[in-house]
Amino acid sequence: RESDHRAWTPVTYTVTRQNATIQGLIQGKAYFFRIAAENIIGMGPFTETTKEILIRDPITVPDRPEDLEVKAVTKNSVTLTWNPPKYNGGSDITMYVLESRLIGKDKFHKVTKEKMLDRKFTVEGLKEGDTYEYRVSACNIVGQGKPSFCTKPITCKDEIAPPTLDLDFRDKLIVRVGEAFSLTGRYSGKPAPKVTWLKDDIVVKEDDRIKIKTTPTTLCLGVLKSVREDTGKYCVTVENSTGSRKGYCQVNVVDRPSPPVGPVIFDEVFKDHMVVSWKPPLDDGGSEITNYIIEKKDAHKDLWMPVTSATVKTTCKIPKLLEGKEYQIRIYAENLYGISDPLISDEMKAKDRFRVPDAPEQPIIKDVTKDSAVVVWNKPYDGGKPITNYIVEKKETMATRWVKATKDPIFPGTKFKVPDLLEGCQYEFRVSAENEIGVGDPSPPSKPIFARDPIAKPSPPVNPEAVDKTRSSVDLSWQPPRHDGNSKIIGYLIEYQKVGDEEWKQANLTADSCPETNYKVTGLTEGLTYKFRVKAVNAAGESDPAHVPDPVEVKDRLEPPELILDANMAREQHVKAGDTLRLSAVIKGVPFPKVTWKKEDHEVSPKADIEVTGVGSKLEIRNTVHEDGGMYSLTVENPAGSKTVSVKVVVLDKPGPPRNLNISDVRSDSCYITWMEPEDDGGSVITNYVVERKDVASAQWVAISSSSKKRSHMAKYLMEGTQYLFRVAAENQYGRGPYVETLKPIKAIDPLHPPGPPKNLHHVDVDKTEVSLVWNRPDRDGGAEITGYLVEYQEDGTDEWTKFQTVPMLDCVVTGL
């Protein structure tokens, strides 16, 4: 029977053995069992188990734990985690045993000292640099199970990894007031980074609304019931010893705007309309003000009437008013998120209003003497009421307090003579207008004046003279006048007259164009003679003229040319190929000399840019090549003479090809190569030669020497019978020059010599007109296969041999004898 039931269930009726197997039990349930013996007489009493028996599989030790992993490593500790075994052996796990083995040792040692059920453990007290393996076993009531698979060898050292930051939010976030928002993300790094939240560069602190949650891998800043003050630039910083990462988010908590800023100002009030103005809200709610809503009402009624809801300006005209009625104005600000509370004006009656006169324009000062000045102004707008008085004030320029010029009324005239000025002092004046409403604003101050008697024209300039001349101009110089007429000299007027003419022409139109005591008169005709005179000018006018004593003939003043060399022409110039060559000099001479650049007494290259100015000349060649080197000369010439300077230019480049490439002493496996140095070394010492060879059947050249400083080379390791081409190039510090190549290939064979004489020549048959000859091969073939034998005959008694023919074999029949 089950332990929680009272009824017994028969299992078997005919068991003759002293044991029985009970089937159909439910795993996990507890049962009681009883047995009775039976014979032919009947069934005896039952014997019952004293304790309930729980149905379960047989208990064994647990399986090995799963997924043993290293979570963190420092120089003196290792943190490990694992999962429980797939099967606990039929009994609860009672503890885990963690073991370690120092690499190089044979045995594992127990790391945990006490019973440990946690599946995470940090092994501490390790030695930096040691390497360990770890394994873990599970224990139940039966005993300790198999250990897990070992970890990989782990070396004790601090793990370093720069911080990483993965944010779930964008760089901008808009939130309505009262809503919650959160900024979340994930991070990592070793050692564990420190997480800091900033708002507008100030550390964020937690309170009832602001919550910060940080786990080893995640971060979160949450704000409940946001307010406008939560708007700002939020920054999260993740930092450890290896560096830091930052993330930003501009949070804008938006709301309807605050009310417009008062008071409402009535800029204009008339009997049928008003013009009002106000200031924008102090807080636009985080969103641009889209418009203002303006309403009006009779101050003695409760009904508000719309004026406009489409204005974006902070001023508005209120139309359709009834004269004499008092009105109030109500103004709302609106943005995308709502309408503000209203700004309500004071009561204002609709009627025409008068005001004080406007400020006059800046007054003009005339007739200045040492103790008085006349102030003149224009009548301003009277404010709707007639002007009854003008107030003139004065002050010294450096003073701060204005003083009335008189206590008497000034009206209706618009000018007044101010008395009692102090001679030599500088004054400013201003004017105000007055009507029955009051005194208006003062005018802008006048220009400062000095209290002194009127100025006079200056005396003539002193000692004018012509100091230089060219074919079209004359330079004049003079000294200032002895008396300036009590006024600053503004400048000078210069006039000239052609000898024989009566008309004087002006060289300059205004005096301020010549403030100095010298001037160049231009546009003159060469060969003509001119007279010149100069006038000084001050605020009072022009002085009498001062004449240059003698007429001046317009022609060039002769000065021989002079060259002042720049540094780039003072010595031999070296320029690297591809760079820009610049030669320049300062040139003097009157008239300005003609400038000529030459190279080796010939015209310079068309690629050269030549610039000539009024003070010098410059030659410039871009992307120079070796051919641009040579002797350059600069010649300047005018009627007074000429001058020439020269500079040697060396363009540093790769060398030219070697000369006279020759192949000699050809053998079956070598040959001797010689050559001469290039005609052009590129302006730099030849550092080495490069020698290459090529099989005529191949397309590729093979280097056989790249560092030879001699002008010869023994080419070895040739293949007998192969035809070769050879080439040589020179190198300097600027690179490798072009190759010189053999004109025709050479064949790698030993030298050939004539063969030796045939041996044992004798006749074997004789006829009246022919002889049959035979012979043997010579002892030596001269280094090549014998191709034939030349047979000659000589008539007895003569000295001359006659050629018969060449035969390939060792016999021949000579005929025609």
Buried (B, 14 or more C-beta within 10 A) or exposed (E): BBEEEEEEEEBEEEEEEEEEEEEEEEEEBEBBBEEEEEEEEEEEEEEEEEEBEEEEEEEBBBBBBBEBEBEBBBBBEBBBBBEBBEEBBBBEBBBBBBBBBBEEEEEBEEBBEEEBEEBEBEBEEBEEEBBBBBBBBBBBEBEBBBBBEBBEEBEBBEEEEBBEBEBEBEEEBBBEBEEEBBBBBBBBBBBBBEBBBBBEEEEBEEEEEBBBEBEEEBBBBBBBEBEBEBBBEBBBBBBBEEEBBEBBBEBBBBBBBBBBBEEBEBEEBEBEEBBBBBEBBEBBBBBEBBBBBBBBBBEEEEEBEEBBEEBEEBEBBBEEBEEEBEBBBBBBBBBEBBBBEBBBBEEBBBBEBEBBBBBBEBBBBEEBBBBEBBBBBEBBEBBEBEBBBBBBBBBBEEEEEBEEBBEEEBEEEBBBBBEEBEEEBEBBBBBBBBBEBEBBBBBBBBEEBBBBEEBBBBBBBBEBBBEEBBBBEBBBBBEBBEBBBBBEBBBBBBBBBBEEEEEBEEBBEEBEEBEEBEBBBEEBEEEBEBBBBBBBBBBBBBBEBBEBEEBBBBBBEEBBBBBEBEEBBEEEBBBEBEBEBBBBBEBBBBBBBEBBBBBEEEEBEEEBEBEBEEEBBBBBBEEBEBEBBBEBBBBBBBEBBBBEBEBEBBBBBBBBBBEEBEBEEBBBEEBBBBBEBBEBBBBBEBEBBBBBBBBEEEEEBEEBBEEBEEBEBEBEEBEEEBBBBBBBBBBBEBEBBBBBBBEEBBBBBEEEEEBEEBEEEEEEEEEEEEBBBBBEBBEEBEEEEBEEBEBEEEEEEEEEEEEBEEBEEBEBBBEEE
